[in-house]
């Protein structure tokens, strides 16, 4: 929890694996591809609130909402979101 808001943090073994998962999320965060390359499926996602996806090194941070205080921390650590927001 960050300021009472759910924030999800995913830690990967390497930055390349985090990059791979990040590349499967559309820029607006509304579409997610599962699998690798042409293998897998693409899903349109109706999030419960505005999605925000951040990445730094081997970590992806995911937050759904619009609380300004909660958005400040991942922005300070990672910079602008790579998707959503």
C-alpha positions as CSV (number, residue, x, y, z in Angstrom):
1,X,0.0,0.0,0.0
2,X,1.1,3.5,-0.8
3,X,-0.9,6.2,0.9
4,X,-3.6,3.7,1.4
5,X,-3.7,2.8,-2.3
6,X,-2.9,-0.6,-3.8
7,X,0.3,-0.5,-5.8
8,X,1.7,-3.6,-7.4
9,X,5.4,-4.2,-7.8
10,X,6.8,-6.9,-10.0
11,X,10.5,-7.8,-9.7
12,X,12.1,-9.8,-12.5
13,X,15.3,-11.7,-12.7
14,X,16.7,-9.4,-15.3
15,X,15.9,-6.1,-16.9
16,X,15.4,-7.9,-20.3
17,X,12.6,-9.9,-18.8
18,X,10.9,-6.8,-17.4
19,X,11.3,-5.2,-20.9
20,X,9.7,-8.2,-22.5
21,X,6.6,-7.9,-20.3
22,X,6.5,-4.2,-20.6
23,X,6.5,-4.5,-24.4
24,X,3.3,-6.5,-24.2
25,X,1.3,-3.6,-22.8
26,X,-0.1,-1.0,-25.2
27,X,0.9,2.7,-24.8
28,X,-2.5,3.6,-23.3
29,X,-2.5,0.5,-21.1
30,X,-5.8,-0.8,-22.5
31,X,-4.5,-3.9,-24.3
32,X,-2.2,-6.6,-23.0
33,X,-0.6,-9.4,-25.1
34,X,0.2,-12.7,-23.5
35,X,2.8,-15.1,-24.9
36,X,5.8,-14.3,-27.1
37,X,5.7,-12.9,-30.6
38,X,2.8,-14.3,-32.6
39,X,2.1,-16.9,-30.0
40,X,-0.4,-16.1,-27.3
41,X,-3.4,-13.8,-27.3
42,X,-4.2,-10.1,-27.0
43,X,-6.8,-8.8,-24.6
44,X,-8.6,-5.5,-24.2
45,X,-8.7,-4.7,-20.5
46,X,-11.3,-2.7,-18.8
47,X,-9.4,-1.6,-15.7
48,X,-11.3,-0.5,-12.5
49,X,-9.5,2.9,-12.7
50,X,-7.0,4.7,-14.9
51,X,-3.9,2.4,-15.4
52,X,-0.3,3.7,-14.8
53,X,2.7,1.4,-15.6
54,X,6.2,2.4,-14.7
55,X,9.5,0.5,-15.3
56,X,13.0,0.9,-13.9
57,X,15.6,-1.7,-14.4
58,X,14.1,-5.1,-13.5
59,X,11.0,-3.7,-11.8
60,X,7.5,-2.9,-13.1
61,X,5.2,-0.8,-11.0
62,X,1.5,-0.9,-11.6
63,X,-1.1,1.5,-10.1
64,X,-4.8,1.9,-11.0
65,X,-6.2,5.2,-9.9
66,X,-5.7,8.9,-9.9
67,X,-4.6,9.8,-6.4
68,X,-1.9,12.5,-6.9
69,X,0.1,11.5,-3.8
70,X,0.2,7.9,-4.9
71,X,1.2,8.8,-8.4
72,X,4.1,10.9,-7.1
73,X,6.2,8.1,-5.7
74,X,6.6,5.9,-8.8
75,X,7.1,9.0,-10.9
76,X,9.9,10.2,-8.7
77,X,11.6,6.8,-8.8
78,X,10.9,5.8,-12.4
79,X,10.0,8.9,-14.3
80,X,7.1,9.0,-16.7
81,X,4.9,5.9,-17.1
82,X,5.7,3.7,-20.1
83,X,2.0,2.9,-20.5
84,X,-1.4,4.3,-19.3
85,X,-1.5,7.5,-17.3
